[in-house]
Amino acid sequence: MFVECYRTGGPELQLIALYDYVCRCYDTNPDLHSHRQSNNYCPNFTDQELMTIYLFGLIEHRFTLSQTYKYITDHWADWFPRLPSYQAVNYRINTIGEHFLPLIEALVGQIQQQPALIDVRLTDSLPIILSKRPNSARVALDMADKGYCSTKKLYYHGFKLHLIAVDRLQKMPLPERIQFTKASVNDLTALRAELAYLPPGCLVGDKAYASAPLSEGLAAHQQLTLCTPVKLKKGQKRLDAADKGYSTYVSRMRQPIESLFNWFIEKTQIQCGAKIRSEKGALLHCLGRLAAGLYIMLFNS
């Protein structure tokens, strides 16, 4: 009934459904629940309402907080009679970025209940760009650093979103393991931290994940086959026909996770963090937009 309310209802029912979902996740998380019950914490405008309007703005394609605030005050003012000033909303939402973590965990858990090819997983990373001038960047220096995006042929200052997703036939893959790192962290290094959680099967990635020792170890100890395009050997100018054909096949297998990243960018603009000015803002951007994308995926797939 909740899913149908979101999928078939108008904006009013969708907003109610979103607020209900946020409240249930918030109230069942011990840390957040105890924080809300503190004698020193009793705001007129609750954190649940704050998270709801932030997510609702993204869902309705308002990709900046100022756009969201204007949208709420213009169209939903009666629903949020205690909405503070924009300055107060901006300050408070940036202090509760980590509150989206329980929401993300709940969404990933529900997403994983959908039918999928449980023995085939895809992995890749997405750059989250705070600045295209990494040498002069001054934002979130303790959390972000300089990295290189080979797809865009771009050096940048920011983060990486590392994702392992379960493949599906003719549909977007389902996110299973999610990790944010500094931009400089190698994709293979990030993957190693998640390998212990993966069951037997097939894991498909690009050339960044190619490692013969790792592949042999996974096959021997976890019955997990690591599939990546074939790299040119030192001094080799071109692949032979068999290796080229295999690389093309692997590249086609991993295409769905690239489509998933493109979908996240379209729905949440998670890749663009040029307007972020603080570490708290960076945390909110990453977790809040990821939560919005997962919510849309769960109730529109």
C-alpha positions in Angstrom: 0.0 0.0 0.0 2.9 2.4 0.8 4.6 1.7 -2.5 1.3 2.2 -4.4 0.7 5.4 -2.6 4.1 6.7 -3.8 3.8 5.4 -7.4 0.3 6.3 -8.2 -0.5 9.2 -5.9 -0.1 12.8 -6.6 2.5 15.1 -4.9 0.4 15.3 -1.8 0.3 11.5 -1.2 4.0 11.2 -2.2 5.0 13.8 0.3 2.9 12.0 3.0 4.5 8.7 2.1 8.0 10.2 2.2 7.5 11.8 5.6 6.1 8.6 7.0 9.1 6.6 5.7 11.6 9.1 7.1 9.8 9.1 10.5 9.7 5.3 10.7 13.5 5.0 9.9 14.3 7.8 12.3 12.2 6.4 15.2 13.6 2.9 14.9 17.2 4.0 14.9 18.5 4.0 18.6 21.1 6.7 18.2 18.8 9.1 16.3 15.8 8.4 18.6 17.8 9.1 21.8 19.2 12.3 20.3 15.7 13.5 19.5 14.5 12.6 23.0 17.2 14.7 24.7 15.9 17.3 27.1 18.1 19.8 25.4 16.8 19.1 21.9 13.2 20.0 21.2 13.0 22.2 18.1 9.6 23.3 16.8 10.6 22.1 13.3 11.7 18.5 13.7 14.7 16.8 12.0 12.2 14.5 10.3 10.5 17.4 8.7 13.8 18.9 7.7 15.0 15.7 6.1 11.7 15.3 4.3 11.7 18.7 2.7 15.4 18.2 1.6 14.6 14.8 0.0 11.3 16.0 -1.5 13.1 18.9 -3.1 15.5 16.6 -4.8 12.7 14.2 -5.9 11.0 17.2 -7.4 14.2 18.3 -9.3 15.0 21.2 -7.0 18.7 20.6 -6.8 19.8 23.5 -4.5 18.5 24.1 -1.0 17.4 27.6 -2.1 15.2 26.1 -4.8 13.8 23.6 -2.4 13.0 26.3 0.2 11.2 28.5 -2.4 9.3 25.5 -3.6 8.1 24.6 -0.1 7.2 28.1 0.8 5.4 28.7 -2.5 3.4 25.4 -2.7 3.5 23.7 0.7 3.6 26.4 3.3 0.3 25.1 4.9 1.9 21.7 5.4 4.9 23.1 7.3 3.6 26.1 9.4 6.7 26.1 11.6 9.2 26.2 8.8 12.1 28.4 10.0 13.9 31.0 7.9 16.1 29.9 5.0 19.2 30.7 7.0 18.0 28.5 9.9 17.1 25.6 7.5 20.5 25.9 5.8 22.3 25.8 9.1 20.4 22.9 10.6 20.3 20.7 7.5 24.1 20.9 7.3 24.4 19.7 10.9 22.4 16.5 10.4 24.0 15.1 7.2 24.9 11.8 9.0 21.2 11.3 9.9 20.7 10.1 6.4 22.8 7.0 7.0 20.1 5.0 8.7 17.8 5.9 5.8 20.3 4.7 3.3 20.8 1.4 5.2 17.0 0.8 5.2 16.6 1.7 1.6 19.5 -0.6 0.5 18.0 -3.4 2.6 14.6 -3.1 0.9 16.1 -2.7 -2.6 18.0 -6.0 -2.1 14.7 -7.8 -1.7 13.9 -7.3 -5.4 14.5 -10.1 -7.9 18.0 -10.1 -9.3 20.8 -12.3 -10.7 22.2 -13.0 -7.2 25.5 -14.6 -8.5 26.5 -11.7 -10.8 27.7 -8.4 -9.4 29.1 -5.2 -11.0 31.5 -2.7 -9.5 32.7 0.7 -10.4 33.3 4.2 -9.0 31.8 7.6 -9.6 33.8 10.9 -9.1 32.0 13.5 -7.0 33.6 16.8 -8.0 34.0 19.7 -5.6 36.4 21.6 -7.8 38.0 21.2 -11.2 41.0 23.1 -10.0 42.4 20.6 -7.4 45.7 22.5 -6.8 43.8 25.5 -5.5 40.8 23.8 -3.8 40.2 24.7 -0.2 37.0 22.8 0.5 36.7 19.8 2.9 40.4 19.2 2.9 40.2 16.6 5.7 37.6 14.6 3.7 38.5 15.2 0.0 41.6 15.4 -2.1 42.9 15.3 -5.6 42.0 12.5 -8.0 41.8 11.7 -11.7 38.7 10.7 -13.7 39.9 8.8 -16.7 36.4 8.9 -18.3 36.4 12.7 -18.3 40.2 13.0 -18.6 40.0 15.4 -15.7 41.9 16.0 -12.5 39.6 17.1 -9.7 39.2 17.7 -6.0 36.6 15.6 -4.3 35.4 12.1 -3.5 34.6 8.8 -5.1 31.4 6.9 -4.7 32.3 3.2 -4.9 29.5 0.8 -5.6 28.9 -2.9 -5.9 25.6 -3.8 -7.4 23.7 -7.0 -8.1 22.9 -7.4 -11.8 19.4 -7.7 -13.2 18.0 -8.7 -16.7 17.2 -5.6 -18.7 16.9 -3.4 -15.6 19.3 -1.2 -13.6 21.4 -3.2 -11.1 20.6 -3.1 -7.4 23.1 -1.3 -5.1 24.4 -3.6 -2.5 27.7 -2.3 -1.1 28.3 1.5 -1.0 31.5 3.3 0.1 32.7 6.9 -0.1 36.4 7.6 -0.2 38.8 10.4 -1.0 39.3 10.9 -4.7 42.9 9.6 -4.6 41.9 6.2 -3.3 42.5 3.5 -5.9 39.4 1.6 -7.1 41.1 -1.7 -6.4 42.0 -0.6 -2.8 38.4 0.3 -2.1 37.2 -3.0 -3.5 39.5 -5.0 -1.3 37.7 -3.6 1.8 34.4 -5.0 0.6 35.5 -8.4 -0.8 34.9 -10.2 2.5 31.2 -9.4 2.3 30.7 -10.9 -1.2 29.3 -14.4 -1.7 30.5 -16.8 -4.5 29.7 -15.8 -8.0 31.0 -13.4 -10.6 32.2 -9.8 -10.1 32.6 -7.6 -13.1 34.6 -4.4 -13.3 36.8 -2.3 -15.6 40.5 -2.4 -16.0 41.1 -0.6 -12.8 40.2 -3.8 -10.9 42.4 -6.1 -12.9 44.8 -8.0 -10.7 46.0 -11.5 -11.4 47.0 -12.3 -7.8 43.7 -11.0 -6.4 41.7 -12.9 -9.1 43.5 -16.2 -8.3 42.9 -15.7 -4.5 39.2 -14.9 -4.9 38.7 -18.0 -7.1 40.5 -20.3 -4.7 39.1 -19.0 -1.4 35.7 -17.4 -2.1 34.7 -19.1 -5.4 34.4 -15.6 -6.7 35.4 -15.0 -10.3 36.8 -11.5 -11.0 36.1 -10.5 -14.6 37.8 -7.5 -16.1 38.9 -6.4 -19.6 42.4 -7.7 -20.6 45.2 -5.2 -20.1 48.0 -4.8 -22.6 51.2 -6.4 -21.3 54.4 -4.3 -21.2 55.6 -3.8 -24.8 52.4 -5.2 -26.3 50.8 -2.8 -28.8 47.5 -4.5 -29.4 45.4 -7.4 -28.0 45.0 -10.6 -29.9 41.5 -11.4 -31.3 40.5 -13.7 -28.4 41.5 -11.1 -25.7 39.8 -8.3 -27.6 36.6 -10.3 -27.9 36.7 -11.2 -24.2 37.3 -7.5 -23.2 34.4 -6.4 -25.4 32.1 -9.0 -23.7 33.2 -7.9 -20.2 32.6 -4.2 -21.1 29.1 -5.0 -22.3 28.5 -6.9 -19.0 29.4 -3.9 -16.9 27.5 -1.4 -19.0 24.4 -1.5 -16.6 26.4 0.0 -13.7 27.5 2.9 -15.9 23.8 3.4 -16.7 23.1 3.3 -13.0 25.6 6.1 -12.3 24.2 8.2 -15.1 20.7 7.7 -13.7 21.9 8.9 -10.2 23.5 11.9 -11.8 20.3 12.7 -13.7 18.0 12.3 -10.7 20.1 13.9 -8.0 23.1 15.7 -9.6 25.3 13.9 -7.0 28.4 14.3 -9.1 28.4 18.1 -9.0 29.5 19.6 -5.7 30.9 22.8 -7.0 28.7 24.9 -4.6 29.8 23.1 -1.4 31.7 25.3 1.0 32.2 23.1 4.1 32.9 19.6 5.3 29.3 19.4 6.8 28.0 20.5 3.4 30.0 17.8 1.7 28.7 15.1 4.0 25.1 16.3 3.4 25.6 16.4 -0.3 26.9 12.8 -0.5 24.5 11.1 1.9 21.4 13.2 1.2 21.6 12.8 -2.5 22.4 9.1 -2.3 19.4 8.7 0.0 17.1 10.6 -2.5 18.3 8.4 -5.4 17.8 5.2 -3.5 14.3 6.3 -2.5 13.4 7.1 -6.1 14.8 3.8 -7.2 13.0 1.8 -4.6 9.5 3.2 -5.3 9.8 3.6 -9.0 11.3 0.3 -10.1 
